[in-house]
Amino acid sequence: MPLPYQSTQRRAYTQVTERIKQKRLREMMRRIGSNVDDSRLDWPSIPVEVTDGTFEEVIRRYPVVVVDCWAEWCAPCHMVAPVVEELAKDYRGRILFGKLNVDSNVRTAQQYGIMSIPTLLVFKNGQLADQLVGAMPREMLEPQIAKHL
C-alpha cells in the first residue's frame, strides 16, 4: 500500500513533467516558424465543418490543417470520410482535420481549383503545402499527410 505522500509526489511529478512537455512543444513550434500558441487551441478529435466564412480563420489558427473537400452525392467521398475521421482522432493535437462541402462553399472550392473530389488540401502555417486528389486507403493517405508534421 503506497504511503499518502507518495500519491502527492506522483501527482506533483506528473504536473511538472506535463509543464515541461508543453514548454518544449511551444519552443519547437516557435523554432519551425509557427506563431501559434498551441496551449490555447481547441484540438477536436473529429473533423470540423469548414465554410467559405470560416476557412481562412481555420487555416491560420492551426499549424497543420487538412481540409477534406467533398459533396453529399460523391460516393468516393463517403469512402474517404471514415479514414479522415480516424486520422482526426489519431492526430489530435498535431493536425486539425476539416470538411468543406464544395456544393455549399463554391468560393473556396474555386479559389483552390477543386476540379475533382474527394480532394484533401494540406495547409502548413496557413500556406497550401499539398493537394491530394482521389479516394485512397489510410495506408496511402497517412504518410502523405504525416510528412507535413
PABARO-90830 format. One record per residue (C-alpha): residue number from 1; residue in three letters; chain; x, y, z. Coordinates in steps of 0.5 Angstrom, whole numbers, plus 2048, in hexadecimal, padded with zeros to 3 digits. Each point is the difference from the previous one (the first is absolute). Example, Ala and Ser with C-alpha at 12.3 -4.5 7.8 and 13.67 -1.06 7.14 Angstrom:
     i    aa   ch    xx    yy    zz
     1   ALA    A   819   7F7   810
     2   SER    A   802   807   7FE
! end
This chain:
     i    aa   ch    xx    yy    zz
     1   MET    A   800   800   800
     2   PRO    A   803   807   7FE
     3   LEU    A   801   805   805
     4   PRO    A   7FC   806   800
     5   TYR    A   805   805   7FE
     6   GLN    A   802   7FB   7FA
     7   SER    A   7FA   802   7FC
     8   THR    A   801   807   801
     9   GLN    A   807   800   7FE
    10   ARG    A   7FE   7FC   7FA
    11   ARG    A   7FB   805   7FE
    12   ALA    A   805   806   801
    13   TYR    A   805   7FC   7FC
    14   THR    A   7FA   7FF   7FA
    15   GLN    A   7FF   807   800
    16   VAL    A   807   802   800
    17   THR    A   801   7FC   7FA
    18   GLU    A   7FA   802   7FC
    19   ARG    A   802   807   801
    20   ILE    A   807   7FE   7FD
    21   LYS    A   7FD   7FD   7FA
    22   GLN    A   7FB   806   7FF
    23   LYS    A   806   804   800
    24   ARG    A   805   7FC   7FC
    25   LEU    A   7FA   800   7FB
    26   ARG    A   7FF   807   800
    27   GLU    A   807   801   7FF
    28   MET    A   800   7FB   7FA
    29   MET    A   7FA   804   7FD
    30   ARG    A   804   806   800
    31   ARG    A   806   7FD   7FD
    32   ILE    A   7FD   7FE   7FA
    33   GLY    A   7FC   806   7FF
    34   SER    A   7F9   800   803
    35   ASN    A   7FE   806   803
    36   VAL    A   7FA   7FC   803
    37   ASP    A   800   7FF   808
    38   ASP    A   7FE   7F8   800
    39   SER    A   7FD   800   807
    40   ARG    A   7FA   805   7FE
    41   LEU    A   7FE   7FC   7FA
    42   ASP    A   7FA   7FB   801
    43   TRP    A   802   7FA   7FC
    44   PRO    A   7FA   7FC   7FE
    45   SER    A   800   7F8   7FF
    46   ILE    A   7FB   800   7FB
    47   PRO    A   800   804   7F9
    48   VAL    A   7FD   807   801
    49   GLU    A   7FC   803   7FB
    50   VAL    A   803   806   7FC
    51   THR    A   7FD   805   7FC
    52   ASP    A   801   806   7FB
    53   GLY    A   7FF   804   806
    54   THR    A   805   7FC   805
    55   PHE    A   805   7FE   7FB
    56   GLU    A   806   805   801
    57   GLU    A   7FF   800   807
    58   VAL    A   801   7F9   801
    59   ILE    A   806   7FF   7FC
    60   ARG    A   803   806   803
    61   ARG    A   7FF   7FE   807
    62   TYR    A   803   7F9   800
    63   PRO    A   807   7FE   7FE
    64   VAL    A   7FE   7FA   7FB
    65   VAL    A   7F9   7FF   7FD
    66   VAL    A   7FD   7FB   7FC
    67   VAL    A   7F9   802   7FC
    68   ASP    A   7FC   7FB   7FD
    69   CYS    A   7FC   803   7FA
    70   TRP    A   7FA   7FB   7FF
    71   ALA    A   7F9   800   7FE
    72   GLU    A   7FA   7FC   802
    73   TRP    A   7FF   7FD   7F9
    74   CYS    A   807   7FE   800
    75   ALA    A   801   7F8   801
    76   PRO    A   808   800   801
    77   CYS    A   7FF   806   805
    78   HIS    A   7FC   7FB   804
    79   MET    A   805   7FB   800
    80   VAL    A   806   805   802
    81   ALA    A   7FB   803   806
    82   PRO    A   802   7FA   805
    83   VAL    A   807   801   7FE
    84   VAL    A   800   807   801
    85   GLU    A   7FC   7FF   807
    86   GLU    A   805   7FB   802
    87   LEU    A   806   805   7FF
    88   ALA    A   7FD   805   803
    89   LYS    A   800   7FC   807
    90   ASP    A   807   7FD   7FF
    91   TYR    A   803   807   7FE
    92   ARG    A   7FC   804   805
    93   GLY    A   805   806   803
    94   ARG    A   804   800   7FA
    95   ILE    A   7FB   800   7FA
    96   LEU    A   7FA   803   7FF
    97   PHE    A   7FB   7FD   7FB
    98   GLY    A   7FA   804   7FD
    99   LYS    A   7FB   7FE   7FB
   100   LEU    A   7FE   805   7FA
   101   ASN    A   7F9   7FF   7FD
   102   VAL    A   802   802   7F9
   103   ASP    A   7F9   801   7FE
   104   SER    A   7FE   804   805
   105   ASN    A   807   804   800
   106   VAL    A   801   802   7F9
   107   ARG    A   805   806   801
   108   THR    A   805   7FC   804
   109   ALA    A   800   7FA   7FB
   110   GLN    A   801   804   7FA
   111   GLN    A   806   804   804
   112   TYR    A   804   7FA   801
   113   GLY    A   7FE   7FD   7F9
   114   ILE    A   7FC   7FA   802
   115   MET    A   7FE   7FC   7FA
   116   SER    A   7FF   7F9   803
   117   ILE    A   7FE   7FD   806
   118   PRO    A   802   7FE   805
   119   THR    A   806   805   801
   120   LEU    A   804   801   806
   121   LEU    A   803   807   801
   122   VAL    A   806   7FF   805
   123   PHE    A   802   807   803
   124   LYS    A   806   802   804
   125   ASN    A   801   806   804
   126   GLY    A   7FA   803   7FB
   127   GLN    A   803   7FE   7FA
   128   LEU    A   7FE   7FB   7FB
   129   ALA    A   805   7FA   800
   130   ASP    A   7FD   7FA   7FD
   131   GLN    A   7FA   7FE   7FC
   132   LEU    A   7FE   7F9   800
   133   VAL    A   7FA   7FE   7FB
   134   GLY    A   7FC   7FA   800
   135   ALA    A   7FE   7FA   805
   136   MET    A   806   7FD   803
   137   PRO    A   800   7FB   805
   138   ARG    A   803   802   807
   139   GLU    A   807   7FC   7FE
   140   MET    A   801   805   7FA
   141   LEU    A   7FD   806   803
   142   GLU    A   803   801   807
   143   PRO    A   807   800   7FE
   144   GLN    A   7FF   806   7FB
   145   ILE    A   7FC   804   806
   146   ALA    A   805   7FE   805
   147   LYS    A   806   802   7FD
   148   HIS    A   7FE   807   801
   149   LEU    A   801   800   807
! end
